[in-house]
Amino acid sequence: MDLTDVRARPLIGQIAALSENAREALCEPLDHQYLEYAEGLVSGALLDHERTLLGPTSRTDYLRFAIGQTFIVTARRRPMSSVESARNMIGRGIAVESPLALFEVMATDVVDELSRMSNDVGTAFDRAEDLIIDGRCRKARPLLGAGRRDAVRLSRHVGGLVSTLARLEDIEDDPEDPTDNELRKMASRLVQHTESLGRDMQSLQDRARLLQDELNAMLNLETNDRLYVLTVVTTLLLPATFVTGFFGMNLKNLPFSESEEGTVYATLICILAAGIVLVLMRRWGLTSDADSEESRPRGPAPASRPADEN
């Protein structure tokens, strides 16, 4: 049923096989995934990705359904990826034995699409990690940010799907009703599939946090290096600034104020002051490379091995 068509809701209301809960699942507004089993009908809604002519997109919407022993009714506002995949499978001649089997095909396609998207997120994390290792942290930031956003969204989607499908495993098992056993077996297969995907998504989120921590550490090191250079330059120019400020005072009897070469002398004093500060900074170890070979402590020389006596 296409819910954008004004004739869809009256038609759903005329289907006698549907219960009141099933009609609400097909027509009422939704803001979460859910699934229930009552009066011999399985009804609810799953979050699925929209599909265009180019394939599935990142936009999502709810696929509503009501399933009985001999029928299945679905309703949606936009083209859904799982419905299109199920239609293509049936068009290729794949047999579907029951409405529950058709629902399992669509739910499996939802999980497979989430798995494909999680692989794309993992590939984005691989590229971001390569950029971080190469020291191109600025280029890795937008890539890692987009990957983390997609990972959180997919993890929330998978978590809701697992909890929704797990409710089918909690139905009361009636030995005289084969539908209950079929539901439990189908739910067990789907939950096992989605739980595996949930563990993969958790691993992706853990990896994203580790990459973010490493990226922040690299950016902090880069910032510290720039602040270090700025501090050294400021310290070198500080004596020259003092000299120029001293000679710039509008007072009598300033040194070199009456000399033809006063500007040259003041310039030499600025250079000399900056040189003295540079020498002092090097002597105090403020400008030496902490990772250079010369600054590393050297251990005792290895003892020479005695020559073998023949």
C-alpha positions as CSV (number, residue, x, y, z in Angstrom):
1,M,0.0,0.0,0.0
2,D,1.2,3.5,-0.9
3,L,0.3,5.7,2.0
4,T,0.6,8.8,-0.1
5,D,-2.5,7.7,-2.0
6,V,-5.7,8.9,-0.3
7,R,-7.4,5.6,-1.2
8,A,-4.9,3.5,0.8
9,R,-6.3,4.1,4.3
10,P,-10.0,3.4,3.5
11,L,-8.9,0.2,1.7
12,I,-6.8,-1.0,4.7
13,G,-9.9,-0.4,6.9
14,Q,-11.9,-2.7,4.6
15,I,-9.6,-5.7,4.9
16,A,-11.5,-8.0,7.3
17,A,-8.5,-10.2,8.0
18,L,-6.7,-7.4,9.8
19,S,-7.0,-6.7,13.5
20,E,-7.3,-3.3,15.0
21,N,-3.6,-3.4,16.1
22,A,-2.6,-4.4,12.5
23,R,-4.5,-1.5,11.0
24,E,-2.8,0.9,13.4
25,A,0.6,-0.5,12.5
26,L,-0.2,0.1,8.8
27,C,-1.7,3.6,9.1
28,E,-0.9,5.4,12.3
29,P,2.1,7.8,12.6
30,L,5.3,6.2,13.9
31,D,8.5,7.4,15.6
32,H,10.2,4.1,16.5
33,Q,10.6,0.5,15.3
34,Y,8.4,-2.1,16.9
35,L,6.9,-5.5,16.4
36,E,4.0,-7.4,18.1
37,Y,2.3,-10.7,17.8
38,A,-1.4,-10.8,18.7
39,E,-4.5,-12.5,17.5
40,G,-2.4,-14.7,15.2
41,L,-1.0,-11.7,13.3
42,V,2.5,-10.2,13.3
43,S,2.4,-6.5,12.9
44,G,4.8,-3.6,13.3
45,A,7.3,-1.4,11.5
46,L,11.0,-1.6,10.6
47,L,13.3,1.2,9.7
48,D,14.5,0.7,6.1
49,H,16.5,2.8,3.6
50,E,14.9,4.6,0.7
51,R,15.7,3.4,-2.8
52,T,16.2,5.5,-5.9
53,L,17.1,4.5,-9.5
54,L,20.8,4.7,-8.4
55,G,20.2,2.3,-5.5
56,P,19.7,2.6,-1.7
57,T,20.3,6.0,-0.1
58,S,21.2,7.1,3.4
59,R,17.6,8.4,4.0
60,T,15.3,6.1,6.0
61,D,11.6,5.6,6.5
62,Y,9.4,3.0,8.1
63,L,8.3,-0.2,6.4
64,R,4.9,-1.1,8.0
65,F,3.6,-4.7,7.8
66,A,0.9,-7.0,8.9
67,I,1.4,-10.8,8.5
68,G,-1.1,-13.6,8.7
69,Q,-0.8,-17.3,7.9
70,T,-1.9,-16.8,4.3
71,F,-1.2,-13.1,3.5
72,I,1.1,-10.2,4.1
73,V,0.2,-6.5,3.8
74,T,2.9,-3.8,3.7
75,A,2.5,0.0,3.6
76,R,5.1,2.7,3.0
77,R,5.4,6.3,1.9
78,R,8.5,6.0,-0.2
79,P,10.2,3.3,-2.2
80,M,12.0,1.0,0.2
81,S,15.2,-1.0,-0.5
82,S,14.0,-4.2,1.1
83,V,10.8,-4.3,-0.9
84,E,12.5,-3.7,-4.2
85,S,15.1,-6.4,-3.4
86,A,12.4,-8.9,-2.5
87,R,10.5,-8.1,-5.7
88,N,13.7,-8.7,-7.8
89,M,14.3,-12.0,-6.1
90,I,10.8,-13.2,-6.8
91,G,11.1,-11.9,-10.4
92,R,14.2,-14.1,-10.8
93,G,12.2,-17.2,-9.9
94,I,13.2,-17.6,-6.2
95,A,10.3,-19.4,-4.5
96,V,8.8,-18.0,-1.2
97,E,7.0,-20.6,0.7
98,S,5.0,-18.4,3.1
99,P,4.3,-14.8,4.1
100,L,6.7,-15.2,7.0
101,A,9.4,-16.4,4.6
102,L,8.8,-13.3,2.5
103,F,9.1,-11.1,5.6
104,E,12.3,-12.8,6.5
105,V,13.6,-12.0,3.0
106,M,12.9,-8.4,3.5
107,A,14.3,-8.2,7.0
108,T,17.4,-10.0,5.9
109,D,17.8,-7.4,3.1
110,V,17.6,-4.6,5.7
111,V,20.4,-6.3,7.7
112,D,22.5,-6.9,4.6
113,E,22.1,-3.2,3.6
114,L,23.2,-2.1,7.1
115,S,26.2,-4.5,6.8
116,R,27.2,-2.9,3.5
117,M,27.0,0.6,4.9
118,S,29.0,-0.5,7.9
119,N,31.7,-1.8,5.5
120,D,31.7,1.6,3.8
121,V,32.2,3.3,7.2
122,G,35.1,0.9,7.9
123,T,36.7,1.9,4.6
124,A,36.3,5.6,5.5
125,F,38.1,4.9,8.8
126,D,40.9,3.1,6.9
127,R,41.4,6.2,4.7
128,A,41.3,8.5,7.8
129,E,43.9,6.3,9.6
130,D,46.2,6.4,6.6
131,L,46.0,10.2,6.5
132,I,46.7,10.3,10.3
133,I,49.8,8.1,9.9
134,D,51.0,10.2,7.0
135,G,50.7,13.3,9.2
136,R,47.9,14.9,7.1
137,C,45.6,15.3,10.1
138,R,43.8,18.3,8.7
139,K,42.5,16.2,5.8
140,A,41.6,13.4,8.1
141,R,39.3,15.5,10.3
142,P,36.3,15.8,8.0
143,L,36.6,12.2,6.8
144,L,36.7,10.9,10.4
145,G,33.9,13.2,11.5
146,A,31.6,12.0,8.7
147,G,32.5,8.4,9.4
148,R,31.8,8.7,13.2
149,R,28.4,10.3,12.4
150,D,27.5,7.5,10.1
151,A,28.7,4.9,12.6
152,V,26.6,6.3,15.4
153,R,23.5,6.5,13.2
154,L,23.9,2.9,11.9
155,S,24.6,1.6,15.5
156,R,21.4,3.2,16.7
157,H,19.5,1.6,13.8
158,V,21.0,-1.8,14.4
159,G,20.4,-1.6,18.1
160,G,16.7,-0.8,17.6
161,L,16.4,-3.6,15.0
162,V,17.9,-6.2,17.4
163,S,15.6,-5.3,20.2
164,T,12.6,-5.3,17.8
165,L,13.3,-8.7,16.3
166,A,14.2,-10.2,19.7
167,R,10.6,-9.8,20.8
168,L,9.5,-12.5,18.4
169,E,11.7,-15.0,20.4
170,D,9.6,-14.2,23.5
171,I,6.3,-15.3,22.2
172,E,4.6,-18.1,24.0
173,D,5.3,-21.5,22.4
174,D,2.0,-23.3,21.7
175,P,2.8,-26.9,20.8
176,E,-0.5,-27.2,18.8
177,D,0.2,-24.0,16.8
178,P,3.0,-24.5,14.2
179,T,3.0,-20.7,13.5
180,D,4.6,-20.0,16.9
181,N,7.4,-22.4,16.2
182,E,8.0,-20.9,12.8
183,L,8.0,-17.4,14.2
184,R,10.5,-18.4,16.9
185,K,12.9,-20.1,14.4
186,M,12.7,-17.1,12.0
187,A,13.3,-14.6,14.8
188,S,16.2,-16.7,16.0
189,R,17.9,-16.6,12.6
190,L,17.3,-12.8,12.2
191,V,18.4,-12.0,15.7
192,Q,21.6,-14.0,15.3
193,H,22.3,-12.1,12.1
194,T,21.6,-8.7,13.6
195,E,23.5,-9.3,16.8
196,S,26.6,-10.2,14.8
197,L,26.2,-6.9,12.9
198,G,25.7,-5.1,16.3
199,R,29.1,-6.4,17.5
200,D,30.7,-5.2,14.3
201,M,29.1,-1.7,14.8
202,Q,30.4,-1.6,18.4
203,S,33.9,-2.4,17.1
204,L,33.6,0.4,14.6
205,Q,32.6,2.8,17.2
206,D,35.5,1.8,19.5
207,R,37.9,2.2,16.5
208,A,36.4,5.6,15.8
209,R,37.0,6.8,19.3
210,L,40.6,5.5,19.2
211,L,41.2,7.3,15.9
212,Q,39.7,10.5,17.3
213,D,42.0,10.3,20.3
214,E,45.0,9.8,18.0
215,L,43.9,12.6,15.8
216,N,43.5,15.0,18.7
217,A,46.9,14.0,20.0
218,M,48.5,14.7,16.6
219,L,46.7,18.1,16.3
220,N,47.8,19.0,19.8
221,L,51.4,18.2,18.9
222,E,51.1,20.3,15.8
223,T,49.7,23.2,17.8
224,N,52.5,22.8,20.3
225,D,55.1,22.9,17.6
226,R,53.6,26.1,16.1
227,L,53.4,27.7,19.6
228,Y,57.0,26.7,20.2
229,V,58.2,28.4,16.9
230,L,56.1,31.5,17.8
231,T,57.6,31.6,21.3
232,V,61.2,31.3,19.9
233,V,60.6,34.1,17.4
234,T,58.9,36.3,19.9
235,T,61.8,35.8,22.4
236,L,64.4,36.6,19.7
237,L,62.6,39.8,18.7
238,L,62.0,40.9,22.2
239,P,65.5,42.5,22.8
240,A,65.3,44.2,19.4
241,T,61.9,45.6,20.3
242,F,63.3,46.9,23.6
243,V,66.3,48.6,21.7
244,T,64.0,50.2,19.1
245,G,61.7,51.4,21.9
246,F,64.6,52.8,23.8
247,F,66.0,54.7,20.9
248,G,62.6,55.8,20.0
249,M,62.1,57.9,23.1
250,N,61.8,61.6,22.5
251,L,64.5,62.6,25.1
252,K,67.7,64.6,25.0
253,N,71.2,63.1,25.0
254,L,70.1,59.7,23.6
255,P,73.1,57.6,22.4
256,F,73.9,58.0,18.7
257,S,71.2,60.7,18.3
258,E,73.7,63.2,16.8
259,S,75.7,60.6,14.9
260,E,75.6,60.1,11.1
261,E,75.8,56.4,11.6
262,G,73.3,56.2,14.5
263,T,70.9,54.0,12.6
264,V,73.6,51.5,11.7
265,Y,74.7,51.3,15.4
266,A,71.2,50.8,16.6
267,T,70.6,48.0,14.0
268,L,73.8,46.3,15.1
269,I,72.8,46.5,18.8
270,C,69.4,44.9,17.9
271,I,71.2,42.0,16.0
272,L,73.7,41.6,18.8
273,A,70.9,41.5,21.5
274,A,69.0,38.9,19.5
275,G,72.2,36.8,19.0
276,I,72.9,36.9,22.7
277,V,69.4,35.7,23.5
278,L,69.8,32.9,20.9
279,V,73.1,31.8,22.5
280,L,71.6,31.7,25.9
281,M,68.5,29.8,24.7
282,R,70.8,27.2,23.1
283,R,72.9,26.9,26.2
284,W,69.8,26.4,28.3
285,G,68.5,23.8,25.9
286,L,65.4,25.7,24.8
287,T,66.0,25.4,21.1
288,S,67.6,22.0,20.9
289,D,65.8,19.1,19.3
290,A,64.8,16.7,22.1
291,D,64.7,13.8,19.7
292,S,68.1,14.5,18.0
293,E,70.9,12.0,18.4
294,E,73.2,14.5,20.1
295,S,70.6,15.2,22.9
296,R,69.9,11.5,23.6
297,P,71.7,10.1,26.7
298,R,74.4,7.7,25.6
299,G,74.9,4.5,27.6
300,P,78.3,3.0,28.3
301,A,80.2,1.6,25.4
302,P,79.9,-2.1,25.0
303,A,82.9,-4.1,26.3
304,S,85.2,-5.4,23.7
305,R,85.2,-9.1,23.2
306,P,88.5,-10.8,23.9
307,A,90.2,-12.3,20.9
308,D,90.0,-16.0,20.6
309,E,93.2,-17.7,21.5
310,N,94.2,-20.4,19.2
